[in-house]
Amino acid sequence: MLSLSGCGGTNGSASGQQSTKAEQAGSSSITVWADADHTAALKDVASSFTKKTGVKVKLVQKDMGSVEQDLITQVPTGKGPDIAIGPNDWTGLLATDGVVQPIELGNATANYQKVALDAFNYNGKIYALPYSVENVALLRNTKLAAKAPTSWNDMVATATAAGSKYPYLLQVGDQGDSYTMYPVQTSFGSFAFAQNGDGSYNPKKLTIGDANGTKFAQWMQQQAKAGILSTSMTADIALSKFEQGASPYIITGPWNIQAVKKAGIDVAVDPIPSAGGDTVKPFVGVNGFFMSSKTKNKLAATDFLTNYIGTSEVQEALYKAGGLPPALTVAYKQAGKDSIIKGFEEAGAHGVPMPNITEMSAVWQSWNAAEVSIINQRGDASELWTHMASEIQSAVNKQS
């Protein structure tokens, strides 16, 4: 872990100065909810902050699966934290329910990757301080495929020439996985919602059911008939088969790099080739620190976020702890000296933020279910996709 005792006010601070103990009078402590990995990584940051300001940081380890709902139920009663870590797709719901408040980054907005800020942009305001970005890419076993594929057909041909059982590995599972499938879908020009000029999503323009989406649905069914896509291919099985050398390629994220390296595979990370002919645009998930709308220590919480979490030293430390590339540009460039991180950066160069609008909650279930039905040959792909779009539109209309 990096030494963080002097990190405040550098490479991302909103004000360039830290609050003194006098300025923090009356703000004796702040509570931060984080998962196990980040709790450990934040200990040095918290200690440094306390020494400088006199404000104690109480780190509470939480199961990330329960944090969103706990914020919604506890913050209104005053029992929630001052700060909580979470992904950007929580933003719309948390902001609409009034349990989080915008973060004032000031001039520091220029220090973050645009996609990271777009991810937390809801109704023109930034609702969290970003600290990491992630997207899927094509992981390649260099012993089975020496060079990055130049096209989707080249990828398949290379795997076939190597005698691989699978031309590529793409997880589906019996619940579907439209997130991992999304970059392939976008290569057909098919997207979930239209985006506005500022990168935010327009909930009134559902685009998933257009003709491009139908082409993607037909492609999925063809791949299933060829025995390539299958709902029996879960995330764990796909990873296991990649480690066993059943395919030179797997579409997955940075969270699996450690396991792949541990398996002794010399791995490279490449952009996902286009199956449909258009630009590949994977979802970019961004993690950040939300501030409670009911915090009684806004000054201390803001100071902790902008002058500590928003520094290159801390974001690099969080990257080393969790393996996810930093959101702060200078820290991201430092991490990008690693060829693996550089590969994910190139794979996500045209990526789009994971939608944070509340209407997205009406999309996932029908979307995943449709892909499962198509892959399992439960009907005509075009009809199943059109029915899915109609279901989603009805659900979105009910939320309006």
Buried (B, 14 or more C-beta within 10 A) or exposed (E): EBEBEEBBBBBBBBBBEBBEEEBBEEBEBBBBBBBEBBBBBBBBBBBBBBEBBBBBBEBEEBEBEEBBEBBBEBBBEEEBBBBBBBBBBBBBBBBEBEBBBBBBBEEBBEBBBBBBBBBBBBEEEBBBBBBBBBBBBBBBBEEBBEEBBEEBEBBBEBBEEBEBEBBBBBBBBEEBBBBBBBBBBBBBBBBBBEBEEEBBBEBEEBBBBBEBBBBBBBBBBEBBEEEBBBBEBBBEBBBBBBBEBBBBBBBBBBEBBEBBEEBEBEBBBBBBBBBBEBEBBBBBBBBBBBBBBBBEBBBBBBBBBBBBBBBBBBBBBBBEBBBBBBBBBBBBBBBBEBEBBBBBBBBBBBBBBBBBBBBBBBBBBBBBBBBBBBBBEEEBBBEBBBBBBEBBBEBBEEEE
